[in-house]
Amino acid sequence: MTGGGVLRTEAWASSSGSILFFFAFQFCVMVIYQMVHLTCYLLTFVVAVHFWAPTFKWGISIANVADFAKPPEKISYPQQVAVACTGVIWSRYSMVITPKNWNLFSVNVAMAGTGLYQLSRKIRKDYFSDQKDDVASLEG
């Protein structure tokens, strides 16, 4: 032992290549740790209901958009009221909970919008259409 009891580290510390390797190794370990941590976080989010429930709920909005081509006579009041009310209520709820679920918010805004549009089509047809069409259908 030389230098007052200090361990001899001059052998590895004197070479700059080994110091560089040491810091490169530490950096790689840190990057791998962060990648594993992020991957685990993303997997827990994707596996959780917070991701899949709103994602599958988009099917209702897409089906409602596909029903835009349907004649207004075939639109159901109870169904569209349920879709619109669900969209409005859950849009509000998704902004109150912590953490905010933006996927849930966006799908419910789409549901409320499509439900209200379908209701407006049905109401326009039932209450604001020309009376001539109704009289002609009753006569014929």
Order of alpha helices (4+ residues) and beta strands (2+ residues): alpha-alpha-alpha-alpha-alpha-alpha
